[in-house]
Amino acid sequence: MADARINQPGDAIVVGAGWAGLSTAFHLSRQGFAVTVLEQTRQSGGRTFSFADRRSGEPLDNGEHVLLGLCGHFQQLLKAADLGSAVRFQQLLHVPVVAASADSSLGSHKLPGSLHLAGSVLRYKPLLPLERIKVLQTGLAVQMCSSADTFDDVSFADWLKDHRQSANAISVFWEAIGSGLLNAKADKVSAALALKTFRMLLSEGWNGARLGLFVRPLSEITHGFQSYLESRGVRFHFGCAVDTIEVQNSQGLSVSGPEGRWTANSVILTLPPDRLAKLVEKSGMTSTIAVPKFEFSPILNVYLFYDSKVLAQDFFLLPDDLGAMVFNRSRLLGAAKAESTTLAVSISAADDLREMPMQDISAMVEKMVRRRLRLPKAQQSRSVWQAHATFLARPGSERLRPGNRTAVDGLYLAGDWTSTGWPACLEGAVLSGHNAARETALRSERRRLRTANET
Ligand SMILES: Cc1cc2nc3c(=O)[nH]c(=O)nc-3n(C[C@H](O)[C@H](O)[C@H](O)COP(=O)(O)OP(=O)(O)OC[C@H]3O[C@@H](n4cnc5c(N)ncnc54)[C@H](O)[C@@H]3O)c2cc1C
């Protein structure tokens, strides 16, 4: 068993190389820390990764990811590593919508504050005219709601019903937008989290609401970012599953697993809650670190392959068809084979499909997209099911999300499920890493001052 001792002052170990871990490493290394990242798999990226399609060799992602203009922390990381062009932002939000009632769109105008969406809501055809007015009124109530956290025990669906939203408005507007942002249906998600999320979307104005579409495979981006960190001295160890953490008194903290043992002044754990709970239990720390028992919410992506060009647009929202988003991957990634098309159909909060055999799901989704977008039959399909895509933010969960500090000196938490004010997403993961790095640096500075005063 290797015993790597890294004991210079300011040293830190980051466990997990998802975007929370990468962000922690980025911010710590910027502040002069010597950082070591331990990751159990063979690559960085965590829940963002790509793989080669067996048939075509084409790189596919574990799921289409999108950003919003207001995801500033994630964009900061990409820019620092010269990867900004990996995400193409719209000039203004524009989401083409294909619904049973009529084709329509949702989008922004360059108007102040939350007015940017108002015109589009007034013309949004899946809503009846009176429903459009009520959606605008409720949008105002969302914006005015300065105490969102008091609604943590209420589901977003109940909150919307209390604000006179019809079942149709909940389905084709609030859920059509919200299930992608929150990865949960309105009846299963905390109103506190939903209100905070919609409030950000409305009040940050048109610039914040612009969609950012990934134009490079996810693994290319994470590996590019990892290389950038390595060039700044961050060390990565892959295939290292950490299963125990121990307090070493004067030496700091040590983490260990079958691959070895590492010691440092600070340790930042950036694991999903179920993995963290196991680590805490094995380390005998259950009375010190409380890890909430969150459920997970799945996301399904079905890739559809065509031998011809079948779509001229980048993406569509299908509010009546499981709230699916259809991405034209060939256009987005500028595919070499211009005469073929790969579509990615992304279904968030896909709980209702959990029991269905994968083959049936692919056939059902292919048929649904063919009928709704009037496409030819796809030649091939491939489903990617991510059962643990994000934690499920049920009513009552907001107050259970922990901050970055723990009761153990020098031990910090980060991850998309910690308390960030965001739903589980890339921006939340990266923000949590930023905050954990700040806490680590503050403690280090306090220790330095104490030592200076003592001498
Ligand atoms: C299909 C899908 C679609 C999504 N779409 C979007 C989207 O459109 N927009 C968006 O913003 N977000 C989206 N998300 C969510 C986003 O991907 C996650 O919120 C984010 O990647 C989480 O990052 P993280 O670092 O917190 O966790 P993770 O990525 O899970 O990182 C944790 C890391 O810790 C490692 N690890 C676990 N246990 C150990 C151990 N014992 N020792 C060492 N290492 C360990 C894991 O291998 C992993 O690499 C999507 C997620 C999925 C799955």
The ligand as a Tripos MOL2 file, in Angstrom:
@<TRIPOS>MOLECULE
LIG
   53    58     1     0     0
SMALL
NO_CHARGES

@<TRIPOS>ATOM
      1 C1        -27.8120   12.6940  -17.9720 C.3       1 LIG1
      2 C2        -27.4910   13.9430  -17.2160 C.ar      1 LIG1
      3 C3        -27.8780   15.1750  -17.7390 C.ar      1 LIG1
      4 C4        -27.5990   16.3540  -17.0350 C.ar      1 LIG1
      5 N1        -27.9110   17.5450  -17.5940 N.ar      1 LIG1
      6 C5        -27.4700   18.6910  -17.0140 C.ar      1 LIG1
      7 C6        -27.6240   19.9350  -17.6710 C.ar      1 LIG1
      8 O1        -28.1790   20.0310  -18.7650 O.2       1 LIG1
      9 N2        -27.1290   21.0490  -17.0650 N.ar      1 LIG1
     10 C7        -26.4960   20.9950  -15.8520 C.ar      1 LIG1
     11 O2        -26.0260   22.0370  -15.3650 O.2       1 LIG1
     12 N3        -26.3760   19.8090  -15.1780 N.ar      1 LIG1
     13 C8        -26.8170   18.6680  -15.7390 C.ar      1 LIG1
     14 N4        -26.6390   17.4640  -15.1020 N.ar      1 LIG1
     15 C9        -26.1340   17.4510  -13.7210 C.3       1 LIG1
     16 C10       -24.5920   17.6160  -13.6650 C.3       1 LIG1
     17 O3        -23.9730   16.7200  -14.5420 O.3       1 LIG1
     18 C11       -24.1810   17.3140  -12.2410 C.3       1 LIG1
     19 O4        -24.8710   18.1870  -11.3740 O.3       1 LIG1
     20 C12       -22.6750   17.5400  -12.0040 C.3       1 LIG1
     21 O5        -21.9070   16.9020  -12.9910 O.3       1 LIG1
     22 C13       -22.3340   16.9770  -10.6110 C.3       1 LIG1
     23 O6        -20.9590   17.1910  -10.3360 O.3       1 LIG1
     24 P1        -20.3560   16.7530   -8.9270 P.3       1 LIG1
     25 O7        -18.8940   17.0050   -9.0160 O.co2     1 LIG1
     26 O8        -21.1290   17.3660   -7.8290 O.co2     1 LIG1
     27 O9        -20.6370   15.1790   -8.7880 O.3       1 LIG1
     28 P2        -20.0450   13.9670   -9.6740 P.3       1 LIG1
     29 O10       -19.9500   14.3740  -11.0990 O.co2     1 LIG1
     30 O11       -20.8850   12.7810   -9.3530 O.co2     1 LIG1
     31 O12       -18.5560   13.7640   -9.1150 O.3       1 LIG1
     32 C14       -18.2670   12.9670   -8.0080 C.3       1 LIG1
     33 C15       -16.9650   12.2090   -8.3240 C.3       1 LIG1
     34 O13       -16.5500   11.4880   -7.1740 O.3       1 LIG1
     35 C16       -16.0710   10.2240   -7.5860 C.3       1 LIG1
     36 N5        -16.1690    9.3150   -6.4350 N.ar      1 LIG1
     37 C17       -17.2730    8.7720   -5.8770 C.ar      1 LIG1
     38 N6        -16.9590    8.0190   -4.8070 N.ar      1 LIG1
     39 C18       -15.6070    8.1040   -4.6890 C.ar      1 LIG1
     40 C19       -14.6750    7.5450   -3.7530 C.ar      1 LIG1
     41 N7        -15.0770    6.7820   -2.7360 N.pl3     1 LIG1
     42 N8        -13.3670    7.8340   -3.9040 N.ar      1 LIG1
     43 C20       -12.9340    8.6320   -4.9330 C.ar      1 LIG1
     44 N9        -13.7690    9.1670   -5.8490 N.ar      1 LIG1
     45 C21       -15.0940    8.9230   -5.7120 C.ar      1 LIG1
     46 C22       -17.0140    9.8490   -8.7270 C.3       1 LIG1
     47 O14       -16.4600    8.8230   -9.5330 O.3       1 LIG1
     48 C23       -17.1370   11.1850   -9.4470 C.3       1 LIG1
     49 O15       -16.1240   11.3500  -10.4060 O.3       1 LIG1
     50 C24       -26.9340   16.2790  -15.7620 C.ar      1 LIG1
     51 C25       -26.5720   15.0380  -15.2370 C.ar      1 LIG1
     52 C26       -26.8320   13.8940  -15.9480 C.ar      1 LIG1
     53 C27       -26.3880   12.5780  -15.3740 C.3       1 LIG1
@<TRIPOS>BOND
     1     1     2 1
     2     2     3 ar
     3     2    52 ar
     4     3     4 ar
     5     4     5 ar
     6     4    50 ar
     7     5     6 ar
     8     6     7 ar
     9     6    13 1
    10     7     8 2
    11     7     9 ar
    12     9    10 ar
    13    10    11 2
    14    10    12 ar
    15    12    13 ar
    16    13    14 ar
    17    14    15 1
    18    14    50 ar
    19    15    16 1
    20    16    17 1
    21    16    18 1
    22    18    19 1
    23    18    20 1
    24    20    21 1
    25    20    22 1
    26    22    23 1
    27    23    24 1
    28    24    25 2
    29    24    26 1
    30    24    27 1
    31    27    28 1
    32    28    29 2
    33    28    30 1
    34    28    31 1
    35    31    32 1
    36    32    33 1
    37    33    34 1
    38    33    48 1
    39    34    35 1
    40    35    36 1
    41    35    46 1
    42    36    37 ar
    43    36    45 ar
    44    37    38 ar
    45    38    39 ar
    46    39    40 ar
    47    39    45 ar
    48    40    41 1
    49    40    42 ar
    50    42    43 ar
    51    43    44 ar
    52    44    45 ar
    53    46    47 1
    54    46    48 1
    55    48    49 1
    56    50    51 ar
    57    51    52 ar
    58    52    53 1
@<TRIPOS>SUBSTRUCTURE
     1 LIG1         1 GROUP 0 **** ****
